[in-house]
């Protein structure tokens, strides 16, 4: 037993904590999530959303509002690789890239409305799924 304790003491701090968490889990000991968050932050809550949280029983702070910016969409569209194949919409990346200044505000509106209403356009709910090819030489 003393030899095991010496090996544990020789581990890095991170590995030592991981070992003790593992052993606590095996022994059925659990830390409360609130205590873990407090230990991690050392009493300093840097997330403004968590400071304004009305319900302290939540294990995670609430998600801050997400703003979709037209400039971000435009940047992503102008960096599309035109050598890649088209997606299920069959629109080539070259056309998307060249029409990006016109399409970006429209896409920003669609994305923002989707987030605000917690819904997705019906076409986004369908997927083309191709089964993986099987090797005919399997035994």
Secondary structure, 3 states (H helix, E strand, C coil): CHHHHHHHHCCCHHHHHHHHHHHHHHCCCCCCHHHHHHHHHCCCCCCHHHHCCCCCCCCCCCCCCCCCCHHHHHHHHHCCCCCCCCCCCCCCHHHHHHCHHHHHHHHHHHHHHHHHHCCCCHHHHCCCCCCCCCCCCCC
